[in-house]
Amino acid sequence: MPSPAVNRYRRLMLERWIEDAIALLDTMDGDPDFEDDREYEEEREIDAAEMGIADVDAIAEYFPGFAYGSVL
Protein backbone atom coordinates (compact mmCIF):
# COMPACT_ATOMS: atom_id res chain seq x y z
CA MET A 1 0.00 0.00 0.00
CA PRO A 2 1.47 3.38 -1.01
CA SER A 3 2.30 5.92 1.65
CA PRO A 4 0.13 9.01 2.19
CA ALA A 5 2.83 11.14 0.55
CA VAL A 6 2.73 8.99 -2.59
CA ASN A 7 -1.07 9.17 -2.66
CA ARG A 8 -0.95 12.98 -2.34
CA TYR A 9 1.62 13.19 -5.14
CA ARG A 10 -0.46 10.95 -7.40
CA ARG A 11 -3.55 13.03 -6.69
CA LEU A 12 -1.72 16.26 -7.51
CA MET A 13 -0.42 14.77 -10.76
CA LEU A 14 -3.90 13.56 -11.70
CA GLU A 15 -5.40 16.98 -10.93
CA ARG A 16 -2.75 18.64 -13.10
CA TRP A 17 -3.40 16.16 -15.93
CA ILE A 18 -7.16 16.80 -15.76
CA GLU A 19 -6.66 20.58 -15.78
CA ASP A 20 -4.34 20.27 -18.79
CA ALA A 21 -6.85 18.04 -20.60
CA ILE A 22 -9.66 20.54 -19.98
CA ALA A 23 -7.46 23.40 -21.18
CA LEU A 24 -6.66 21.42 -24.34
CA LEU A 25 -10.36 20.76 -24.99
CA ASP A 26 -11.15 24.44 -24.45
CA THR A 27 -8.43 25.33 -26.95
CA MET A 28 -9.84 22.89 -29.49
CA ASP A 29 -13.53 23.74 -28.97
CA GLY A 30 -13.31 27.39 -28.07
CA ASP A 31 -14.59 29.11 -24.98
CA PRO A 32 -17.02 26.79 -23.16
CA ASP A 33 -19.15 29.77 -22.13
CA PHE A 34 -20.10 30.30 -25.77
CA GLU A 35 -21.02 26.69 -26.50
CA ASP A 36 -24.65 25.61 -26.66
CA ASP A 37 -25.92 24.58 -23.26
CA ARG A 38 -28.34 21.76 -23.95
CA GLU A 39 -28.22 20.48 -20.39
CA TYR A 40 -31.47 22.16 -19.40
CA GLU A 41 -33.47 21.53 -22.56
CA GLU A 42 -36.56 19.49 -21.92
CA GLU A 43 -36.92 16.54 -24.25
CA ARG A 44 -39.93 14.92 -22.63
CA GLU A 45 -43.50 15.57 -23.64
CA ILE A 46 -45.21 18.16 -21.49
CA ASP A 47 -47.51 16.61 -18.91
CA ALA A 48 -49.82 19.03 -17.11
CA ALA A 49 -49.90 16.73 -14.06
CA GLU A 50 -46.17 17.29 -13.58
CA MET A 51 -46.56 21.05 -13.70
CA GLY A 52 -48.67 21.31 -10.56
CA ILE A 53 -51.99 21.53 -12.40
CA ALA A 54 -54.40 19.19 -10.64
CA ASP A 55 -57.72 17.76 -11.68
CA VAL A 56 -60.96 18.41 -9.76
CA ASP A 57 -60.70 15.19 -7.75
CA ALA A 58 -57.24 16.09 -6.51
CA ILE A 59 -58.38 19.60 -5.62
CA ALA A 60 -61.39 18.16 -3.78
CA GLU A 61 -59.09 16.02 -1.69
CA TYR A 62 -57.23 19.05 -0.36
CA PHE A 63 -59.88 21.79 -0.63
CA PRO A 64 -63.36 20.21 -0.50
CA GLY A 65 -65.21 23.54 -0.32
CA PHE A 66 -63.37 24.98 -3.29
CA ALA A 67 -63.80 22.02 -5.60
CA TYR A 68 -67.53 21.53 -5.18
CA GLY A 69 -68.60 25.15 -4.72
CA SER A 70 -69.65 24.92 -1.08
CA VAL A 71 -68.49 27.37 1.52
CA LEU A 72 -67.44 26.11 4.93
Residue, then its C-alpha position, 0 to 999 in steps of 0.5 A: m500500500p502506497s504511503p500518504a505522501v505517494n497518494r498525495y503526489r499521485r492526486l496532484m499529478l492527476e489533478r494537473w493532468i485533468e486541468d491540462a486536458i480541460a485546457l486542451l479541450d477548451t483550446m480545441d472547442g473554443d470558450p465553453d461559455f459560448e457553446d450551446d448549453r443543452e443540459y437544461e433543454e426538456e426533451r420529454e413531452i409536457d404533462a400538465a400533471e407534472m406542472g402542478i396543475a391538478d384535476v378536480d378530484a385532486i383539488a377536492e381532496y385538499f380543498p373540499g369547499f373549493a372544488y364543489g362550490s360549497v363554503l365552509 
